[in-house]
Amino acid sequence: MNQRDCLIIGGGVIGLATAWHLANAGARVTLLDRQSTGREASWAGGGILCPLYGWRYPASVMALAAAGMRRYPEWIARIKAQASTDPEFSQPGLLILDPLADGAHRTSVDQWVNEYRLRAEWSAADTHFSHLSTDSALWLPEIHALRNPRLLRALREVALSAGVNLIEHEAVHSLWVEGRRVRGANTPEGSLPADCVLVAAGAWTGHLVPGLTPAQVFPVRGQMLRFEAHPGIGLPTVIMDQGIYLIPRADGSVVVGSTVEHAGFDKHPTAEAQAHLHRAAIALWPNLAHAQVAQRWAGLRPGTTDERPFLGEHPTLDGLFVATGFYRNGLAMAPAAAEAMSALIQQKTPELDLSPFRLDRPGGIPPAFPMGNAE
Ligand SMILES: Cc1cc2nc3c(=O)[nH]c(=O)nc-3n(C[C@H](O)[C@H](O)[C@H](O)COP(=O)(O)OP(=O)(O)OC[C@H]3O[C@@H](n4cnc5c(N)ncnc54)[C@H](O)[C@@H]3O)c2cc1C
């Protein structure tokens, strides 16, 4: 690759992972975040490495997640070989209670299982845990999980070792555009020149990319809580029921999620939703009744109107790339998305078909663009 200067805006899992891949391929990479890296959705997430009720998603979304899931073991091995932080990648499996509650047919779930070559068993829930009475449960024993705040610390380490120039606590307020070409980004400290720019600013991407708006990439709040480790909790797998999931961590604590709320950029947990999560968690796993809540938080998933990420080149501005809209699955998708974006930025053909994620698809950048700030 010719030595291009790449500027990445946003140090979540997508920006950091792409920066690492690009730097490993020989690019000169600067990554800029308006705060410390890994403090937004990528920090707030649960770390389950499989879409929840994956059969409900568009096939292209599931295919991208499956590509990420397949790459994870090798990806984590490479990260662990270089980083001092352990992302706690494990295989707890995922038990989904009452998977057909939304009216889905078992055949569509079985098709999904077969298409993505997942190991799966149907049974009554009490064959796994005697206190659960649901008639139908789907057990996916090969699903992985990780402790995402630690993955983000590890990615920061490997990106730095690969030579990424990291600038934290500096916000981009606009892109530097001349005619039909992006030249870099503008911050309160001045302008940063670059040959190519990747905007990976999560739920905030719609504020930065000409042609996209905050109505097309928007925040979807998810609230979480974590029970402190307590003798006797003994949760061995991820369990999911009616949208609520419990995730065991290596230290014995249990993370509970989540809500799906359209509340703008407000990241405050609410008493009502937290009480709901707490009640639902104890109903699902009664041993939690004696454990203290150690932490409550909320994060903002980057949503799009068709639940598909925007992943690719800007249709009219040369040198501008976008990777956002990963909604509920950005951790699972990260290895595949980073590999694909790194290839595209290096002017190579990505292994994955990115056409379903084009920026100019219906609901994306309108055909009448450029207007406004690109001119
Ligand atoms: C509660 C919750 C649970 C989740 N659970 C899971 C799960 O179990 N599995 C899964 O796969 N996914 C999960 N997700 C989804 C996943 O976390 C996201 O899809 C993913 O983290 C998105 O990563 P990102 O890098 O695109 O965005 P972010 O992590 O939000 O990163 C964006 C970055 O851009 C920076 N930024 C924004 N604007 C600017 C600017 N103007 N200038 C400079 N920097 C800027 C921000 O500071 C931030 O660091 C969950 C999300 C939430 C909120």
PDBQT file of the ligand as one rigid body, heavy atoms in Angstrom, charges set to zero:
ROOT
HETATM    1  C1  LIG A 401     -26.299  -1.551  26.792  1.00  0.00    +0.000 C 
HETATM    2  C2  LIG A 401     -25.620  -2.094  25.569  1.00  0.00    +0.000 A 
HETATM    3  C3  LIG A 401     -25.419  -3.468  25.435  1.00  0.00    +0.000 A 
HETATM    4  C4  LIG A 401     -24.758  -3.988  24.329  1.00  0.00    +0.000 A 
HETATM    5  N1  LIG A 401     -24.475  -5.316  24.274  1.00  0.00    +0.000 NA
HETATM    6  C5  LIG A 401     -23.801  -5.818  23.203  1.00  0.00    +0.000 A 
HETATM    7  C6  LIG A 401     -23.447  -7.193  23.159  1.00  0.00    +0.000 A 
HETATM    8  O1  LIG A 401     -23.694  -7.949  24.110  1.00  0.00    +0.000 OA
HETATM    9  N2  LIG A 401     -22.820  -7.659  22.040  1.00  0.00    +0.000 N 
HETATM   10  C7  LIG A 401     -22.524  -6.841  20.978  1.00  0.00    +0.000 A 
HETATM   11  O2  LIG A 401     -21.972  -7.319  19.992  1.00  0.00    +0.000 OA
HETATM   12  N3  LIG A 401     -22.809  -5.527  21.020  1.00  0.00    +0.000 NA
HETATM   13  C8  LIG A 401     -23.454  -5.001  22.101  1.00  0.00    +0.000 A 
HETATM   14  N4  LIG A 401     -23.786  -3.682  22.138  1.00  0.00    +0.000 N 
HETATM   15  C9  LIG A 401     -23.553  -2.862  20.944  1.00  0.00    +0.000 C 
HETATM   16  C10 LIG A 401     -22.111  -2.420  20.834  1.00  0.00    +0.000 C 
HETATM   17  O3  LIG A 401     -21.654  -2.008  22.091  1.00  0.00    +0.000 OA
HETATM   18  C11 LIG A 401     -22.018  -1.268  19.803  1.00  0.00    +0.000 C 
HETATM   19  O4  LIG A 401     -22.610  -1.663  18.583  1.00  0.00    +0.000 OA
HETATM   20  C12 LIG A 401     -20.568  -0.913  19.526  1.00  0.00    +0.000 C 
HETATM   21  O5  LIG A 401     -19.891  -0.710  20.734  1.00  0.00    +0.000 OA
HETATM   22  C13 LIG A 401     -20.460   0.331  18.667  1.00  0.00    +0.000 C 
HETATM   23  O6  LIG A 401     -19.092   0.666  18.597  1.00  0.00    +0.000 OA
HETATM   24  P1  LIG A 401     -18.609   2.009  17.905  1.00  0.00    +0.000 P 
HETATM   25  O7  LIG A 401     -17.127   1.980  17.917  1.00  0.00    +0.000 OA
HETATM   26  O8  LIG A 401     -19.310   2.151  16.594  1.00  0.00    +0.000 OA
HETATM   27  O9  LIG A 401     -19.205   3.183  18.829  1.00  0.00    +0.000 OA
HETATM   28  P2  LIG A 401     -18.776   3.737  20.266  1.00  0.00    +0.000 P 
HETATM   29  O10 LIG A 401     -18.254   2.675  21.136  1.00  0.00    +0.000 OA
HETATM   30  O11 LIG A 401     -19.946   4.521  20.762  1.00  0.00    +0.000 OA
HETATM   31  O12 LIG A 401     -17.560   4.691  19.954  1.00  0.00    +0.000 OA
HETATM   32  C14 LIG A 401     -17.713   5.935  19.314  1.00  0.00    +0.000 C 
HETATM   33  C15 LIG A 401     -16.544   6.807  19.734  1.00  0.00    +0.000 C 
HETATM   34  O13 LIG A 401     -16.563   8.024  18.974  1.00  0.00    +0.000 OA
HETATM   35  C16 LIG A 401     -16.181   9.084  19.825  1.00  0.00    +0.000 C 
HETATM   36  N5  LIG A 401     -16.697  10.327  19.246  1.00  0.00    +0.000 N 
HETATM   37  C17 LIG A 401     -17.990  10.649  19.020  1.00  0.00    +0.000 A 
HETATM   38  N6  LIG A 401     -18.076  11.872  18.456  1.00  0.00    +0.000 NA
HETATM   39  C18 LIG A 401     -16.807  12.344  18.322  1.00  0.00    +0.000 A 
HETATM   40  C19 LIG A 401     -16.253  13.554  17.816  1.00  0.00    +0.000 A 
HETATM   41  N7  LIG A 401     -17.021  14.545  17.328  1.00  0.00    +0.000 N 
HETATM   42  N8  LIG A 401     -14.906  13.715  17.842  1.00  0.00    +0.000 NA
HETATM   43  C20 LIG A 401     -14.110  12.727  18.336  1.00  0.00    +0.000 A 
HETATM   44  N9  LIG A 401     -14.585  11.552  18.840  1.00  0.00    +0.000 NA
HETATM   45  C21 LIG A 401     -15.922  11.364  18.819  1.00  0.00    +0.000 A 
HETATM   46  C22 LIG A 401     -16.810   8.730  21.166  1.00  0.00    +0.000 C 
HETATM   47  O14 LIG A 401     -16.176   9.396  22.236  1.00  0.00    +0.000 OA
HETATM   48  C23 LIG A 401     -16.583   7.217  21.204  1.00  0.00    +0.000 C 
HETATM   49  O15 LIG A 401     -15.384   6.844  21.823  1.00  0.00    +0.000 OA
HETATM   50  C24 LIG A 401     -24.371  -3.125  23.266  1.00  0.00    +0.000 A 
HETATM   51  C25 LIG A 401     -24.544  -1.739  23.408  1.00  0.00    +0.000 A 
HETATM   52  C26 LIG A 401     -25.143  -1.221  24.556  1.00  0.00    +0.000 A 
HETATM   53  C27 LIG A 401     -25.277   0.261  24.712  1.00  0.00    +0.000 C 
ENDROOT
TORSDOF 0
